[in-house]
Amino acid sequence: MSASPLIVGLDAGGTKLGVRAETLDGSRVADVALPADEWSASPAGGAARWLHDRVRHVLPDGATVAALGVGAQGLDTVEHARELRDALAGLGYRAAVVNDAELLVPAAGLQQGIGVIAGTGSIAVGADAAGNTLFAGGWGWVIGDEGGAPAIVREATIAALRADDERRPGDHADDRLLEALQQAFGVSSPAALARAVNDDPTPENWGPRAVAVFAAADDGSALAREVIRSAGAALAELVDRLTGRGATGSHIVVGGSVFAHQPRLLAAFGSAVAAAHPDLTIVPLADAPVAGAVELARRIAV
């Protein structure tokens, strides 16, 4: 059992909950990832209890929490974050609560900058000179979230099926994207691919298949490469929106599973950012985002 109060950071994403706990002097007590399949930021009271249950599952018996830092998917307004903070206060926590993209900048050891996530979804977050939080994107994978894994699969499927529709007799065979998607979904025809995608339109069905799009690009698919280029450009447009609204900082910290594991997307994003904002430096996150939650908790600990 830890004798001193703990600083606890939580990163609640689309698929996992990162939990990191440290003593006031920085000694690591816990650093685990739990399934987050049932995570929902609404209602705030239910979200607070969900987080509380998992914190207590991880921490040693009898441990006290000096401060809690929370970054969570689904907290897309300042008001929503405040509601969750107040709900956690009702459970006895002094908490700093933000959208999960807001963890990237402090996790990188920076005081200001723009955070961009491309994972299960996509979102960009910054702050203006007055400290007001600014969001761009984060609308959900059905209508947006370009650059996130499900959206990449969505756009790749559209591109592959359209190319198949437009093929004339004598045209060359599929440029590998359609084949890659069919293999990823376990089907053998374009019609069956359309059904497999449409019949289960969920991030769980679509997202894991994004690796097939990147593999097709590696195999020479021009269609796949264009989907990835467009995804990178769409993520760079999120930065455009934030800087246009006064976002401060000279760094863009990027995180999320797609950025972390697919260098083609990071390169496409980097090219688009360099063309529009040559003064901004892109920093791939070296530590887990939960490090940012720990840092936010430290700032409010007493």
N, C-alpha and C positions, 0 to 999 in steps of 0.2 A: 504494500500500500504506500502511495506517495504521501509523505507527511506535509508537503507544502502545497499551496493552491496551484492549480494548473492553468496554463494558457491553452485553449483548445481552438483549433481551426477545422471548419467543415466546408467541403466542396461538394454540393449536391448537383450532379449533372444528369444527363439523360439515361445513363446506364449504371453509374456507380456513385457511391458516396465516399469521398475521401475524408478520413478522420486523422488528425495529427494533434498530439498533446505534448506539451513541454512544460517543464518547471519554469519558475520565474527566471532562473539563471541560465535557461536554454538547454537543459538536459532533456533528451527525447524520452518520453514515456510510452507513447503509442504512435504508430503510423500504419494505418490499415486502409483497405478499400473494401466496402461492403456493397452488395447489390442495391440498386436504387430503382428497381423496376416499378415500385409502387409510389415513388416520389411524386408529389404534386404540391405546388406552391400555394394552392388555394383549396379550401379556405385557410386563412392564416393560423387559426387555432389548431386545426388538424395537422398542418405542416410543422408547427412548433412541437406538438406532442410526438410526431414521427421522428423529428431530429433528437428530441430529448431521450426517447427510448433507445436510440442507437448510440448516443453519447454514453449513456449509462451502461450499455452492453460492452463498450470498449474500455472504459476507464476502470482502474482498480477500485475495489470495494471501498467505500468511505471517502473517495477522492472528492475534493471541492474544486469548483471552477471559478477562477478569479475573473476571467473574461472569455467570451466566446466570439469568434469571428465566423461569419457565415457568408458564403457565396453560393447562390442557388439559381439554377435554371428556372425560368418562369417568373422571376422578379423583374419585370420589364418596365416598371415605373417606380419613382421614388416613394410614392404613396404606398404601393404594395410592400416594398421593403420595410417601410416604417410600421406597417401593420404586423408583419412577422416579427420585427424587433420588439414591439409591444407585447405580442403574444409570448415570446420567449421571456420577456421581463416578468410576465405573470407566472412563469414557472421557476423564477428565481435567478435568471441569467442576466448579467450585464453583457449586452451583445452589440456588435457592429454587424449590420446586415446589408448585403449588396447583391446585385446580379453577379452570376459566376464569372462573366467576362471582366468584371472590375477587380478580380483577384490577380489578373495577369501582371499589371504594372507593379503592385507591391511585391509580388512573388519574384519579379526580376530585380528587386532592390531599388526601384525608382519611385520618386515622389509624384511624378506626373507623366502623362503619356496617353496613348490610345491602346486599348486592348482589343484584339480581334480573335474570335474563336471560330474555327471550322471543325466541327465534329458531328455529333448527331444533328445539330442545327448550326446556324451561324448568326453572329451578332457582333457589333462593334460598340465600344463604350469609351467615352472620354469625359472631360470636364472643361468648362470654360474658366476664364480668369477669376471669376467670382466663386468658383468651386461647385457650380451647378452641374449635376450629372447629365450627360447627353447620350442618348441611345440612337443607334441606326440599325435597321434590320431587326431580326429576332421575331419575325411575324409568324413563324411556324412553317414546317417543311412543306405543307400542301400548297401554300400560296407564295412562298418565298424561300428564305434560307439558302440561297444560292451559295455554293461552296461547301455546304454540309453534305454528308454522305448520302442521305436519301434524295436530296435534290439533284446531286450528280447522277444518280441512277435514273431518276425521272427524266432528266434532260437527255441522257445517253440513250434511253429506250426510245424516246420520241425521235431522236436523230436517226437511230438505226432502223426503226420501222418506216420512217419517211423515206430513207434512202432505198429500202427494199421496195416500197410502193413505186418509186420513181425509176427503178431499174428496167431497162428495155431489153428485149431479146438480143442476145449476143454481148451484153455488157459483162464486165468482169464480175467475179463473185464478190460477195461481202468482204469489206476491207478488214475484217476480224472483229469488229465491235459487235455486230449482231450475233455472231457465233459465240463470242465470249459471254454475252448476256444470256443466251440460251443455255449455255453450260452452267452458268452461275445459278440460274433458276431451275435447272433440271428439266428443261423442255427441249423439243426438237424442231419447232417451227415458229415462224413469226407470229402466227395467230395464237399459238399456245403461250408465247412470251407475253403477248398483250393481256391474255387472261391471267397469267400468273402475277403480273404486276397489278392489274386492275382489281382482281378479286380479293387481294389482301393489301390495301393501300396503307401500310403502317411503316413507321421507321424501322421496326424490328424485321420486317420482310425486305425492305428496300436497302437500308443502310449497309448491312454486311456485304452486299453485292457490289459496292463501290470499288472494291479492290479489282474486280473484273474489268472495270473501265480503265483503270491505270495500267493493268496488265496488257490490255488491248493496245493502249498507246505505246507501251514498250515494244509491242510486236509490230508496230508500224501503222496502226490505224489512224488515218487522218481525221476521221470522224471523232474518235475518242480524244485526240489531241485538241480538237477545236472545242469540245465540251469542257475540257479542263482549262483551256485558255479563257473561255467565257466565264467559268466559275471563278478563276483568279481575278478577272476584270471586275466581276460583280462584287467581290469582296473588297477590291480597291475602291469601288464606288462608295462603299460604306464609309471609308476614310474620307473621301471627298465631302460627303454630307456633314461629317463631324467637323472637319476643318472649316467648312463653309459657315458653320454655326458658332465658330469661335473656340473649338477644342484646342487646348494648349499642349505643349510638350514637343520634344524633338525625336521621340522614339515611338515605334509601333511594336508592341509586344504581341506575338502570335502564339496561340495554343490551340488545343483540341486535337482529337485523334487523327483527323485527315491531314492537317498541317504537320503533325508529328511524324506520320508514317508515309506520307506521299510527297516526296520532294518536287514532283512535277507541279503540284498545286502551289507550293511555296514559291517556286520559280516563276510561275505565271502571275501570281500576286505581286511578287517583287518587281517584275518587269512593268506591270501596270502602275504600281506606286511610284517607281523611279521616274516614269514618264511625266507624271502629274505633280509629284512632290519630291523632287531630288534632294530637298533639305531634310527629309525624314529618314531615320535609320530603322531598319527592321531588326528586331531581336527575337529569335526563336527562344521560347521559354525553356530554360535548362532544368529547373526544378519543377515539381508538381504544382499545379495551381493552388493546392491547399496551403502551400507556404505563404501565399498572399493572405489567406484567411488568418493564419497564425499572426502575421505581421499586423493586420487590422486589430486583432484582439489585443496585442501588446500595446497598441497605441491608446487603448481605453482602460487598460488594467490599472488598478490602484493598489 
